[in-house]
Amino acid sequence: MEITEHIDALRLEGARLAEAAARTELSAPVPTCPEWRLADLLRHLGYVHRWAATIPSRGLRAPLDEADAQAAIGPMPSDAALLDWYRESHATVVDVLTSAPADVECWSFLPAPSPLAFWARRQAHETAIHRFDADAAAGVPGPVVDTALAVDGIDELVRGFMTRSRSALRSDRPRTLQVRATDAAGSWRLTITQEPPTVTTGESSEPADLTLTGPARELHLLLWNRLSAERAGETKAIGDQELLDLWKEAAAIRWS
């Protein structure tokens, strides 16, 4: 996806999230994030939007430390002001990414063609996943995510987050996971060992220990631990089901 496409997705998914939040009590639990209420979700994502906007807008070459982040983001809002504050946070990151020069130099933490490409992609997927969380809190399914965005989100997760040295996805014995979208050109093969996983794209003639096939929108949510294989109506999991358990335990992405 192009930078403009990621920004468009960020704009759309953030608006959808705010709409879901507007019709839901802030005290509503978020089933997909059991430790959170809706208010926690809005504060988290609003904070992330403002934090992310600060880095390219200031051309920072290193991440903000805690004190600088608090100074840049400001105090957390009251519940009464929370939804408006989230909308302002979302508008801020959209505006920063839209107006930033293509060659802006700043810190980023996953491979990307440029820092701007990284931040546009990361914020688009952060928002799309949490929009699903907001829909879950509202108790009403929202629109399905665009197929191209879902494929790109899977790619960011498996080739970006899972291959980092800090990834917890490990196995005492080599195991392979093949992920294949049935409605788009997307296929990834992960080899999981005691080292950071390696990922190849495309089809393989070798069988995998576990093969996941299904629509990109379902695979996206399943791999982000928002949807179980049992509830993913069109997704098939063929092979070693223990790998699904390993994924649930080790492939979570946490803010830290």
Wavefront OBJ file of the C-alpha trace (Angstrom):
o trace
v 0.000 0.000 0.000
v 1.058 3.567 -0.654
v 1.468 6.194 2.067
v -1.676 7.991 0.920
v -3.654 4.741 1.128
v -2.478 4.155 4.686
v -3.429 7.699 5.666
v -6.849 7.261 4.059
v -7.318 4.022 6.028
v -6.196 5.760 9.238
v -8.698 8.554 8.636
v -11.559 6.144 7.944
v -10.867 3.655 10.733
v -10.425 6.401 13.325
v -13.759 7.931 12.349
v -15.434 4.528 12.595
v -13.881 3.977 16.015
v -15.184 7.310 17.279
v -18.650 6.492 15.941
v -18.676 3.172 17.795
v -17.486 4.870 20.979
v -20.128 7.597 20.713
v -22.959 5.075 21.025
v -21.361 3.085 23.860
v -20.947 3.696 27.580
v -17.340 4.464 28.511
v -17.602 1.836 31.241
v -18.403 -0.909 28.716
v -15.917 -3.786 28.814
v -13.817 -4.491 25.735
v -14.191 -8.260 25.168
v -11.174 -8.419 22.875
v -8.983 -6.689 25.483
v -10.353 -8.148 28.740
v -8.336 -5.851 31.010
v -9.834 -2.720 29.402
v -13.026 -0.691 29.479
v -13.889 1.518 26.512
v -12.451 4.551 28.329
v -9.095 2.742 28.598
v -9.137 1.998 24.885
v -9.781 5.633 23.968
v -7.080 6.914 26.313
v -4.580 4.373 24.975
v -5.195 5.117 21.320
v -5.422 8.860 21.806
v -2.079 8.746 23.619
v -0.547 6.635 20.832
v -1.815 9.022 18.136
v -0.309 12.054 19.888
v 2.930 10.212 20.662
v 3.273 9.042 17.067
v 2.485 12.492 15.660
v 5.207 14.094 17.769
v 8.037 12.038 16.269
v 7.770 13.026 12.566
v 6.473 16.524 13.356
v 9.650 17.233 15.353
v 11.971 15.077 13.268
v 13.043 13.184 16.372
v 15.852 10.691 15.843
v 15.078 8.715 19.005
v 11.882 7.751 20.825
v 10.480 10.079 23.443
v 11.362 9.205 26.993
v 8.541 9.088 29.509
v 8.943 12.651 30.742
v 9.143 14.123 27.216
v 6.159 12.055 26.123
v 4.044 13.326 29.007
v 5.057 16.905 28.252
v 4.256 16.523 24.550
v 0.944 14.741 25.043
v -0.328 16.662 28.038
v -2.693 15.550 30.783
v -5.230 12.798 30.262
v -8.786 14.118 29.841
v -11.768 13.524 32.081
v -14.367 11.019 30.956
v -16.661 13.882 29.926
v -14.021 15.220 27.535
v -12.584 11.862 26.460
v -14.327 11.298 23.130
v -13.608 14.827 21.893
v -10.000 14.420 23.049
v -9.727 11.173 21.076
v -11.126 12.845 17.973
v -8.574 15.662 18.349
v -5.772 13.119 18.799
v -6.839 11.264 15.667
v -7.112 14.480 13.649
v -3.644 15.501 14.832
v -1.888 12.379 13.619
v -3.786 12.448 10.309
v -2.805 16.092 9.768
v 0.846 15.498 10.699
v 1.218 12.530 8.367
v -0.621 14.275 5.540
v 1.535 17.399 5.729
v 4.910 15.785 6.506
v 7.464 15.899 3.679
v 8.040 12.544 1.994
v 11.716 12.638 2.968
v 11.185 13.472 6.658
v 13.903 11.905 8.795
v 12.840 10.513 12.153
v 12.942 7.452 14.366
v 10.948 4.340 13.457
v 11.115 0.752 14.648
v 10.104 -1.581 11.808
v 11.540 -1.884 8.281
v 9.818 0.446 5.800
v 10.656 2.325 2.600
v 10.838 5.550 4.626
v 10.049 6.840 8.117
v 6.857 8.443 6.819
v 5.795 5.162 5.221
v 6.405 3.406 8.537
v 4.342 5.826 10.631
v 1.448 5.959 8.186
v 1.320 2.172 8.035
v 1.699 1.656 11.779
v -0.986 4.166 12.702
v -3.390 2.759 10.102
v -3.105 -0.747 11.525
v -3.087 0.350 15.162
v -6.352 2.145 14.507
v -7.970 -0.607 12.433
v -7.359 -3.228 15.128
v -8.598 -0.983 17.913
v -11.645 -0.008 15.849
v -12.553 -3.703 15.976
v -12.097 -3.535 19.749
v -14.440 -0.532 19.938
v -17.042 -2.391 17.877
v -16.714 -5.325 20.273
v -17.329 -2.998 23.223
v -20.368 -1.592 21.434
v -21.658 -5.123 20.922
v -22.356 -4.490 17.243
v -20.059 -5.656 14.417
v -18.746 -2.786 12.354
v -17.869 -2.761 8.658
v -15.308 -5.355 7.663
v -11.836 -4.008 7.101
v -10.773 -3.463 3.507
v -9.115 -6.576 2.038
v -5.974 -4.736 0.957
v -5.572 -3.262 4.451
v -6.095 -6.693 6.027
v -3.403 -8.254 3.824
v -1.036 -5.409 4.628
v -1.806 -5.751 8.335
v -0.935 -9.444 8.270
v 2.303 -8.613 6.481
v 3.273 -5.960 9.032
v 2.562 -8.352 11.872
v 4.366 -11.450 10.609
v 7.279 -9.849 8.743
v 7.650 -6.847 11.027
v 6.704 -7.539 14.632
v 7.233 -11.311 14.742
v 10.789 -11.228 13.360
v 12.070 -8.685 15.897
v 14.574 -9.827 18.501
v 12.074 -8.932 21.229
v 9.403 -11.188 19.730
v 8.390 -13.935 22.184
v 7.362 -16.361 19.445
v 9.798 -19.240 19.949
v 9.778 -23.043 19.871
v 12.196 -25.608 21.287
v 11.856 -27.555 18.038
v 11.513 -26.070 14.544
v 7.889 -25.603 13.512
v 6.337 -24.041 10.438
v 3.178 -22.005 9.996
v 1.753 -21.227 6.561
v -0.781 -18.409 6.277
v -2.653 -18.094 2.999
v -5.384 -15.616 2.066
v -8.101 -17.047 -0.163
v -9.399 -13.724 -1.467
v -6.179 -11.883 -2.240
v -2.545 -12.419 -3.179
v -1.105 -13.008 0.261
v 0.854 -15.996 1.560
v 3.446 -16.169 4.345
v 5.478 -19.054 5.766
v 6.904 -18.652 9.269
v 9.651 -20.901 10.610
v 9.587 -20.801 14.400
v 12.681 -21.902 16.334
v 14.573 -20.781 19.435
v 15.679 -17.725 17.437
v 13.462 -14.933 16.076
v 11.098 -16.396 13.460
v 11.999 -16.178 9.807
v 9.352 -15.424 7.208
v 9.180 -16.070 3.483
v 6.390 -14.898 1.225
v 4.680 -16.849 -1.516
v 3.804 -20.488 -1.842
v 6.006 -23.392 -0.757
v 6.088 -26.970 -2.009
v 6.890 -28.165 1.509
v 3.991 -28.947 3.853
v 3.733 -26.815 7.000
v 3.040 -28.041 10.512
v -0.037 -25.791 10.511
v -1.716 -24.120 7.544
v -4.229 -21.296 8.000
v -6.360 -20.428 4.977
v -9.242 -18.009 4.812
v -10.345 -14.508 3.855
v -7.782 -11.852 4.669
v -10.207 -10.053 7.006
v -10.511 -13.187 9.179
v -6.820 -14.095 9.097
v -5.989 -10.510 10.053
v -8.138 -10.650 13.190
v -7.115 -14.198 14.062
v -3.388 -13.422 13.894
v -3.912 -10.244 15.916
v -5.624 -12.444 18.532
v -9.002 -10.750 18.041
v -10.783 -13.794 16.612
v -10.540 -17.465 17.495
v -10.202 -20.123 14.819
v -13.481 -21.597 16.041
v -15.346 -18.337 15.421
v -13.651 -17.557 12.102
v -16.366 -18.985 9.909
v -14.448 -19.278 6.634
v -10.942 -19.925 7.967
v -9.506 -23.431 8.077
v -6.687 -24.509 10.396
v -5.136 -27.735 9.142
v -2.361 -29.446 11.066
v -0.827 -28.983 14.499
v -3.459 -27.136 16.544
v -0.942 -26.603 19.361
v 0.672 -23.987 17.153
v -2.491 -21.916 17.500
v -2.108 -22.077 21.271
v 1.542 -21.040 20.978
v 0.530 -18.116 18.792
v -2.097 -16.910 21.276
v 0.418 -17.042 24.118
v 3.487 -15.634 22.393
v 2.392 -13.433 19.504
v 0.628 -10.697 21.453
v 1.761 -7.130 20.749
v 1.871 -4.995 23.873
v 2.547 -1.311 24.437
v 5.658 -0.822 26.537
l 1 2 3 4 5 6 7 8 9 10 11 12 13 14 15 16 17 18 19 20 21 22 23 24 25 26 27 28 29 30 31 32 33 34 35 36 37 38 39 40 41 42 43 44 45 46 47 48 49 50 51 52 53 54 55 56 57 58 59 60 61 62 63 64 65 66 67 68 69 70 71 72 73 74 75 76 77 78 79 80 81 82 83 84 85 86 87 88 89 90 91 92 93 94 95 96 97 98 99 100 101 102 103 104 105 106 107 108 109 110 111 112 113 114 115 116 117 118 119 120 121 122 123 124 125 126 127 128 129 130 131 132 133 134 135 136 137 138 139 140 141 142 143 144 145 146 147 148 149 150 151 152 153 154 155 156 157 158 159 160 161 162 163 164 165 166 167 168 169 170 171 172 173 174 175 176 177 178 179 180 181 182 183 184 185 186 187 188 189 190 191 192 193 194 195 196 197 198 199 200 201 202 203 204 205 206 207 208 209 210 211 212 213 214 215 216 217 218 219 220 221 222 223 224 225 226 227 228 229 230 231 232 233 234 235 236 237 238 239 240 241 242 243 244 245 246 247 248 249 250 251 252 253 254 255 256
